[in-house]
């Protein structure tokens, strides 16, 4: 399974972006699908995740602003990001935790300017 992330770019503070992550190949079993981000000089952190059990997990810093969703038919997950802040600037990575381990997308850069 390969993941292709897209949708990043430059946006002004307060603006919105939607990230997409499409998976190629057949997904037989999965535990979670989600988005992580890594800002310069910082560790990669969880932003939002959907679990197989149906739970949605969000970092405290994005609750109420970001929404993760999934399109089963397209094998794609999305991250709708609203009210973007400077501190949201980072490279965003999608992650699928499958039966054979973690799969990562290539990363898409989100830059928020004030």
matplotlib code that plots the C-alpha trace (Angstrom):
import matplotlib.pyplot as plt

x = [0.0, 1.3, -0.1, -0.2, -0.8, -1.8, -3.5, -0.8, 0.2, 0.5, -2.5, -3.1, -3.9, -7.6, -7.8, -8.6, -7.1, -8.1, -5.5, -6.1, -4.4, -5.2, -4.1, -3.3, -3.6, -6.0, -6.4, -7.4, -7.1, -6.3, -6.2, -6.1, -5.7, -4.6, -2.5, 0.7, 2.7, 6.3, 7.2, 10.8, 12.9, 10.1, 9.1, 6.4, 3.0, -0.4, -2.9, -6.0, -6.8, -9.7, -9.6, -11.1, -13.5, -14.9, -13.1, -11.9, -8.8, -7.6, -4.6, -5.9, -4.3, -6.6, -9.9, -12.7, -10.7, -9.7, -11.9, -10.7, -12.9, -12.7, -14.1, -14.2, -15.0, -12.0, -9.6, -8.9, -8.8, -9.1, -8.1, -10.2, -8.3, -10.1, -9.0, -5.4, -2.8, 0.9, 1.7, -0.1, 2.8, 4.4, 4.9, 1.8, 2.1, -0.7, -0.4, -2.3, -1.6, -2.3, -1.8, 1.8, 2.7, 2.7, 2.5, 3.4, 2.7, 5.4, 4.4, 2.8, 3.9, 1.4, 2.6, 0.4, 1.4, 0.2]
y = [0.0, 3.4, 6.7, 9.9, 13.1, 16.4, 19.7, 21.6, 25.1, 28.7, 30.2, 33.3, 32.9, 32.3, 30.5, 27.0, 24.0, 20.5, 17.7, 14.4, 11.1, 8.5, 4.9, 2.7, -1.1, -3.2, -2.6, -5.8, -4.8, -1.6, -0.3, 3.5, 6.1, 9.6, 12.7, 13.7, 16.8, 17.9, 21.5, 22.7, 21.6, 19.7, 16.0, 14.5, 14.7, 13.2, 15.7, 13.6, 9.9, 7.6, 4.2, 1.0, 1.1, 4.4, 6.7, 10.1, 11.4, 15.0, 16.9, 19.4, 22.2, 21.5, 20.5, 22.5, 23.6, 20.4, 17.6, 14.2, 12.1, 9.0, 8.0, 4.2, 3.9, 6.0, 4.7, 8.3, 10.2, 14.0, 16.6, 19.8, 22.6, 25.8, 28.8, 28.1, 29.6, 30.3, 27.4, 25.0, 25.5, 22.1, 19.2, 17.0, 13.2, 10.8, 7.4, 4.1, 1.5, -1.7, -5.4, -5.2, -2.1, 1.7, 3.2, 6.9, 9.4, 11.6, 14.7, 17.9, 21.3, 23.7, 27.2, 29.7, 33.3, 36.0]
z = [0.0, -1.0, 0.3, -1.6, 0.3, -1.2, -0.5, 1.4, 0.5, 1.7, 3.5, 5.6, 9.3, 9.7, 6.4, 5.5, 3.7, 3.1, 2.9, 1.2, 1.5, -1.1, -0.7, -3.6, -3.3, -1.3, 2.4, 4.1, 7.7, 9.5, 13.0, 12.4, 9.8, 10.6, 10.2, 11.9, 11.6, 12.2, 12.6, 12.2, 15.2, 16.7, 17.0, 14.8, 16.6, 16.1, 14.7, 14.2, 13.8, 13.1, 14.7, 13.4, 16.4, 15.2, 17.6, 16.5, 18.3, 18.0, 19.4, 21.9, 19.8, 16.8, 18.5, 17.1, 14.1, 12.3, 11.1, 9.9, 7.6, 5.5, 2.1, 2.1, -1.6, -2.5, 0.1, 1.1, 4.3, 4.6, 7.0, 6.9, 8.6, 9.5, 11.4, 10.7, 13.0, 12.6, 14.9, 12.4, 10.0, 9.5, 7.2, 7.4, 7.0, 6.6, 8.3, 7.9, 10.6, 8.7, 9.6, 8.3, 10.2, 9.6, 6.2, 5.7, 3.0, 1.6, 3.5, 2.4, 3.6, 5.2, 5.7, 7.6, 7.3, 9.6]

ax = plt.figure().add_subplot(projection="3d")
ax.plot(x, y, z, "-o")
ax.set_aspect("equal")
plt.show()
